Amino acid sequence: MRLTKMLSFAKELRGKKPVDIDKIQSMGLLAVKLGQICALRPDLLDPDRCIQLQELYSRAPTIPQENFEQLLTKYTDENFRSNFKHIDSKPFAAASIGQIHRAELLDGTKVVIKIIKADFEKSFRRDVKRMKRWVKMGLFFNPKLKKVGNPIGLLSHIEDYTLRELNLLNEIKGKQRLEQLAIDYNDKFPMPKLSFPKIWENLSNERVLVIEEITAPTLESHLNAQTMEWDDLLQLFRIHGAFMFGMGVFHGDLHPGNAMMTKDKDFIFIDTGAICEAPNHVRKALFGFFYFLAKGELKNAFDAMLTMADVEPTGETLEIYYSSMFELYDGFVGTSVSEVSLTEQMMKTVRAAVLAGCSFGDDAFPIIRSLMYMDGMVLKGHPNVDLISSMGPYLDEFATLIDPTTLLERTPVAQRKLVGKNRPLITKTAA
């Protein structure tokens, strides 16, 4: 992303005029992905601008019908169309990289066809590389920015999961992986309210995916219609949190447009191309932090976070850490997200922990980002709730997946297993 484009993007976020969604989309895929993250941050941006940015989840430019027909012919074999009674050449939905068309199989089954609209990979990689260069320059000239957050980690995470999404075979692999984990852990942690759409693998490839048509509204639609109750959000946290904290493998882009909720309050996860992993020491430290925090055991919570430190802090460094953390969390438990959002609090927590020697590399960001999405949904739907206290019973339930008696034990740096970034998944698309 060129500097002029980056400044133009920043102007759309902070300007006084209404957000120009079309302009952001014209800036490229990276701008869209960053905009989607900002859409759930009413603590960082004006709430009205966040609402406007949320159009990036569901509103995207479509290609002309004739281009769709050409792409379908290009990306499928000559027998593909013979499997369908009809295919609607006009899309009913579009996203940043693909668009969705209704179709009907020969047996009458209603399906949708997802197709990649263009070759995004080259321009996307170029934009990420440029933006990283600008960010690194900013960090060089203003090192204090390093204490505020991890912008390079954010960009690396966006790059990683977006490149996965560009190959639709990863969506099949991701769905299979999450489904199998749910089966494997069913005795310890049943998740009857979670399901995934059926995918016709024999009709799918890197660029085209044939999926069961889901008519249930997205979480975004429920939030806009105020039909998502507080217990619904807690059930979502129960499911997603079990994958994040208990299993260490989870949906890496679970924004409100990537999950549906049925009239029976069941959740359907879609767009499973970006599956993320968290090393044991990272998920254990973050889980321990929230586990003890919800119980009001502040020192244990702070000590759990320190298990991520490369070198255990002592002396003045440790005293400063405790002092800053106790000050930060004085009265926090029991506070509503509208008063202090979880994301805002986590940014300050990360800063204090980094100064004490904790390492928040790229592998920690997916969990933090997922919590940011959850926090954003709570801010929009139920801003007056105490999220941390409400999480308590579910964190206790996660203890069936991760032994709480080990949460304060440090794993030596040399023994930490840094998971690969889903190496079995495909990150390269065909030319």
C-alpha positions in Angstrom: 0.0 0.0 0.0 1.5 3.3 -1.1 1.9 6.1 1.4 -0.7 8.2 -0.3 -3.2 5.4 -0.3 -2.4 4.7 3.4 -3.0 8.3 4.3 -6.3 8.3 2.3 -7.4 5.2 4.1 -6.6 6.8 7.5 -8.6 9.8 6.4 -11.6 7.6 5.7 -11.3 6.2 9.3 -10.9 9.6 11.0 -12.6 12.1 8.6 -15.7 14.0 9.2 -17.5 13.0 6.0 -19.4 9.6 5.9 -17.1 6.7 5.2 -16.8 6.0 1.5 -17.1 2.2 1.3 -16.5 2.2 -2.4 -13.3 4.2 -2.0 -11.9 1.8 0.6 -12.7 -1.2 -1.6 -11.0 0.5 -4.5 -7.8 0.7 -2.4 -7.4 -3.1 -2.5 -7.9 -6.2 -0.4 -5.6 -5.1 2.5 -7.6 -1.9 3.0 -10.8 -3.9 3.1 -9.4 -6.4 5.7 -8.1 -3.5 7.9 -11.4 -1.8 7.6 -13.2 -4.9 8.7 -11.2 -5.0 11.9 -11.7 -1.3 12.6 -15.5 -1.8 12.1 -15.6 -3.5 15.5 -13.7 -0.9 17.4 -16.1 1.8 18.7 -13.5 2.3 21.5 -10.9 3.4 18.9 -13.1 5.1 16.3 -16.4 7.1 16.4 -19.2 4.5 16.8 -21.1 5.9 13.8 -18.0 5.3 11.6 -17.8 1.8 12.9 -21.4 1.2 11.8 -20.6 2.5 8.4 -17.4 0.4 8.1 -19.5 -2.8 8.9 -20.8 -2.6 5.4 -17.4 -4.1 4.4 -18.7 -7.4 5.8 -21.6 -7.7 3.4 -21.2 -5.2 0.7 -18.6 -5.7 -2.0 -18.4 -5.0 -5.7 -19.5 -7.8 -8.0 -18.3 -8.8 -11.4 -20.6 -8.5 -14.5 -22.7 -11.6 -15.3 -20.7 -12.3 -18.4 -17.5 -12.3 -16.5 -19.0 -14.8 -14.0 -19.9 -17.1 -16.9 -16.3 -16.8 -18.3 -14.7 -17.5 -14.9 -17.0 -20.4 -14.2 -16.0 -21.9 -17.6 -12.3 -21.2 -16.9 -12.2 -22.6 -13.3 -14.4 -25.7 -13.9 -14.4 -28.7 -16.2 -16.8 -29.1 -19.1 -19.1 -31.4 -17.1 -19.5 -29.1 -14.1 -22.7 -27.4 -15.2 -24.3 -30.8 -15.9 -24.6 -31.4 -12.1 -27.1 -28.5 -11.7 -30.7 -27.8 -12.7 -29.8 -24.2 -12.8 -27.1 -21.7 -11.7 -28.1 -18.0 -11.1 -25.5 -15.9 -12.9 -26.5 -12.9 -10.7 -24.8 -13.0 -7.3 -26.9 -12.6 -4.2 -23.9 -11.8 -1.9 -20.3 -10.7 -2.3 -17.3 -10.5 -0.1 -13.9 -9.0 -0.4 -12.4 -11.9 -2.5 -15.4 -13.8 -3.7 -19.1 -13.7 -4.5 -22.0 -16.1 -4.0 -24.5 -17.5 -6.5 -27.6 -19.6 -5.8 -27.9 -22.9 -7.6 -29.8 -26.1 -7.5 -28.4 -29.6 -7.9 -30.1 -32.2 -10.0 -31.7 -33.8 -7.0 -33.3 -30.5 -6.0 -30.8 -29.6 -3.2 -30.4 -25.9 -2.8 -26.7 -24.9 -2.8 -24.6 -21.8 -3.4 -21.5 -21.5 -5.5 -18.7 -19.4 -4.2 -16.2 -18.2 -6.8 -13.0 -16.1 -6.4 -13.5 -12.9 -8.4 -10.0 -12.1 -9.5 -6.3 -12.8 -8.9 -5.7 -10.8 -5.8 -2.5 -12.5 -4.5 0.2 -10.4 -6.3 -1.3 -7.0 -5.4 -2.2 -8.1 -1.9 1.4 -9.3 -1.1 2.8 -6.0 -2.6 0.5 -3.9 -0.4 1.3 -5.8 2.8 5.1 -5.5 2.0 4.8 -1.7 1.5 2.7 -1.1 4.6 5.1 -3.2 6.7 7.9 -1.0 5.4 6.0 2.2 6.4 5.1 0.8 9.8 8.7 -0.2 10.5 9.9 3.3 9.6 7.3 4.7 12.0 8.5 2.4 14.7 12.2 3.3 14.0 11.5 7.0 14.3 9.1 6.6 17.2 10.1 3.5 19.3 7.4 4.3 21.9 4.8 3.0 19.4 6.1 -0.5 20.0 4.7 -0.3 23.5 1.2 0.5 22.3 0.5 -2.6 20.2 2.0 -4.9 17.6 1.1 -3.5 14.2 3.6 -5.8 12.4 2.0 -8.8 14.1 -1.4 -7.5 13.0 -0.3 -7.2 9.4 1.4 -10.6 9.4 -1.7 -12.2 10.8 -3.9 -10.5 8.1 -1.5 -11.6 5.4 -1.5 -15.2 6.6 -5.2 -15.7 6.9 -6.1 -13.8 3.7 -3.7 -15.9 1.6 -5.4 -19.0 2.9 -8.8 -17.6 2.0 -7.6 -17.1 -1.6 -7.5 -20.8 -2.1 -10.9 -22.3 -1.4 -9.5 -25.8 -0.8 -8.4 -24.4 2.6 -12.0 -23.8 3.5 -12.7 -27.5 3.1 -9.6 -28.5 5.1 -10.5 -25.9 7.8 -14.0 -27.1 8.1 -12.9 -30.8 8.4 -10.3 -29.9 11.0 -12.8 -28.0 13.3 -15.4 -30.7 12.8 -13.0 -33.4 13.8 -11.8 -31.5 16.9 -15.4 -31.1 18.0 -15.9 -34.9 17.6 -12.6 -35.7 19.4 -13.4 -33.5 22.3 -17.1 -34.4 22.5 -16.9 -36.4 25.7 -15.0 -33.6 27.5 -16.7 -30.6 25.9 -19.8 -31.3 23.8 -20.8 -28.5 21.4 -24.3 -29.5 20.2 -25.1 -25.9 19.1 -22.3 -25.8 16.5 -22.5 -27.0 13.0 -20.9 -26.4 9.6 -22.4 -26.3 6.1 -22.0 -29.3 3.8 -19.5 -28.9 1.0 -19.5 -30.8 -2.2 -15.8 -31.6 -2.5 -16.2 -33.4 -5.9 -17.6 -30.2 -7.4 -15.1 -27.8 -5.7 -11.5 -26.6 -6.4 -9.1 -23.8 -5.6 -11.4 -21.1 -7.1 -14.9 -22.6 -6.9 -16.7 -24.0 -3.9 -20.2 -25.6 -3.9 -21.8 -25.3 -0.4 -25.1 -26.0 1.2 -27.3 -22.9 1.2 -27.8 -21.5 4.7 -30.8 -19.2 5.2 -30.2 -18.3 8.8 -29.2 -14.7 9.4 -25.6 -13.7 10.1 -24.6 -12.5 13.5 -24.2 -9.1 11.9 -27.8 -9.2 10.9 -28.9 -10.3 14.4 -26.8 -7.5 16.0 -28.3 -4.9 13.7 -31.8 -6.2 14.4 -31.1 -6.5 18.2 -32.2 -10.1 18.1 -29.0 -11.5 19.6 -29.5 -11.9 23.3 -26.7 -11.8 25.9 -26.9 -15.5 26.4 -26.4 -16.0 22.7 -23.1 -14.1 22.8 -22.0 -16.1 25.8 -22.8 -19.4 24.0 -20.7 -18.2 21.1 -17.9 -17.4 23.5 -18.3 -20.9 25.0 -17.8 -22.5 21.6 -15.1 -20.3 20.2 -13.3 -20.1 23.5 -13.1 -23.9 23.7 -11.3 -24.0 20.4 -9.0 -21.1 21.3 -8.1 -21.9 24.9 -8.8 -25.6 25.2 -7.7 -26.9 21.8 -5.4 -24.2 20.5 -6.9 -24.5 17.0 -9.7 -22.1 16.0 -11.5 -20.1 13.3 -9.1 -17.2 12.6 -11.6 -14.8 11.2 -14.8 -15.1 13.1 -16.3 -11.7 12.5 -20.1 -11.2 12.6 -20.4 -11.9 8.9 -18.7 -15.3 9.2 -21.2 -17.0 11.5 -25.0 -17.5 11.4 -27.5 -18.2 14.2 -30.6 -20.2 13.5 -34.0 -19.6 15.1 -33.1 -22.5 17.5 -30.1 -20.5 18.6 -27.6 -22.8 16.9 -24.4 -21.4 15.4 -23.1 -22.2 11.9 -19.5 -21.3 11.2 -18.6 -20.4 7.5 -15.5 -19.2 5.7 -13.2 -21.6 7.5 -10.3 -21.1 5.2 -8.2 -19.3 7.9 -7.7 -21.7 10.7 -5.2 -20.4 13.4 -3.1 -22.2 15.9 -1.7 -21.0 19.2 1.3 -22.4 20.9 0.6 -24.1 24.3 2.4 -21.6 26.3 0.5 -18.7 24.7 -3.0 -20.0 25.0 -2.2 -21.3 28.5 -0.9 -17.9 29.7 -3.9 -16.0 28.2 -6.4 -18.5 29.5 -4.8 -18.4 33.0 -5.0 -14.6 32.9 -8.7 -14.5 32.2 -9.4 -17.6 34.4 -8.0 -15.9 37.5 -9.2 -12.4 36.6 -12.8 -13.6 36.5 -12.4 -15.0 40.0 -10.9 -11.8 41.3 -7.6 -13.4 41.9 -5.5 -10.6 40.5 -2.0 -11.6 41.5 -2.5 -15.1 40.1 -3.9 -13.5 36.9 -0.8 -11.3 36.6 1.5 -14.3 37.3 -0.2 -16.4 34.7 0.6 -13.7 32.1 4.2 -13.7 33.2 4.6 -17.4 32.1 5.0 -16.0 28.6 8.1 -14.0 29.6 11.3 -15.3 28.0 13.1 -14.6 31.3 11.2 -14.5 34.5 11.3 -10.9 35.8 12.8 -10.1 39.2 13.6 -7.1 41.4 12.5 -3.7 40.3 11.1 -4.9 36.9 8.8 -7.3 38.7 7.7 -4.6 41.2 6.9 -2.1 38.4 4.9 -4.8 36.6 2.8 -5.6 39.6 2.3 -2.0 40.4 1.1 -1.1 36.9 -1.1 -4.1 36.6 -2.8 -3.6 40.0 -3.4 0.0 39.1 -4.8 -1.0 35.7 -7.2 -3.6 37.1 -8.3 -1.8 40.2 -12.1 -2.0 39.9 -12.1 -3.5 36.4 -14.0 -6.7 37.2 -17.6 -5.6 37.4 -17.1 -2.8 34.9 -19.2 -2.8 31.7 -17.6 -2.9 28.3 -19.0 0.5 27.5 -17.0 2.0 30.4 -13.8 0.1 29.6 -13.7 -2.2 26.6 -11.8 -5.5 26.9 -9.6 -4.6 23.8 -8.6 -1.2 25.3 -7.7 -3.0 28.6 -5.8 -5.7 26.7 -3.7 -3.2 24.8 -2.6 -1.6 28.1 -2.0 -5.1 29.6 0.2 -6.1 26.7 2.2 -3.0 27.1 2.8 -3.7 30.8 3.6 -7.4 30.1 6.0 -6.6 27.3 7.9 -4.2 29.6 8.2 -7.1 32.1 9.7 -9.4 29.4 6.7 -11.2 28.0 6.8 -12.0 24.3 3.7 -11.2 22.1 4.8 -12.5 18.8 2.7 -13.2 15.7 1.5 -16.4 17.3 -0.3 -14.5 20.1 -2.2 -12.1 17.9 -4.9 -14.4 16.5 -6.3 -15.1 20.0 -6.2 -11.4 20.9 -7.8 -10.5 17.6 -10.6 -13.1 18.2 -11.2 -11.6 21.6 -11.3 -8.2 20.0 -14.1 -9.4 17.6 -16.0 -10.8 20.6 -15.5 -7.5 22.5 -16.8 -5.6 19.5 -19.9 -7.6 19.2 -20.6 -7.1 22.9 -20.0 -3.4 22.6 -22.6 -3.3 19.8 -25.2 -5.6 21.2 -24.9 -5.4 25.0 -22.7 -2.5 26.0 -23.8 -2.4 29.6 -22.7 -6.0 30.6 -19.7 -7.0 32.7 -18.0 -9.3 30.2 -15.3 -10.6 32.5 -17.6 -11.7 35.3 -20.0 -13.2 32.7 -17.2 -15.2 31.2 -16.4 -16.9 34.5 -18.6 -20.0 34.3 -17.4 -20.7 30.8 -13.8 -20.3 31.8 -14.4 -22.8 34.5 -15.8 -25.2 31.9 -12.7 -24.7 29.7 -10.8 -26.2 32.7 -12.0 -29.6 31.5 -9.7 -29.0 28.5 -6.7 -27.4 30.2 -5.6 -28.2 33.7 -6.0 -25.1 35.9 -3.4 -26.4 38.4 -0.7 -25.9 35.8 -1.6 -22.3 34.8 1.2 -20.8 36.9 3.9 -23.2 35.7 6.5 -21.7 33.3 7.5 -23.6 30.2 11.3 -23.1 29.5 11.8 -21.2 26.3 13.8 -24.0 24.7 10.9 -26.4 25.3 8.2 -24.2 23.9 6.5 -25.7 20.8 6.0 -23.0 18.3 3.3 -24.3 16.0 3.7 -23.8 12.3 1.2 -21.6 10.5 -1.0 -24.5 9.3 1.6 -26.0 7.1 -0.7 -28.7 5.7 -3.0 -26.0 4.3 -2.4 -24.5 0.9 -1.2 -20.9 0.8 -0.3 -20.7 -2.8 -3.0 -20.3 -5.5 -2.7 -21.5 -9.0 -1.5 -19.0 -11.6 
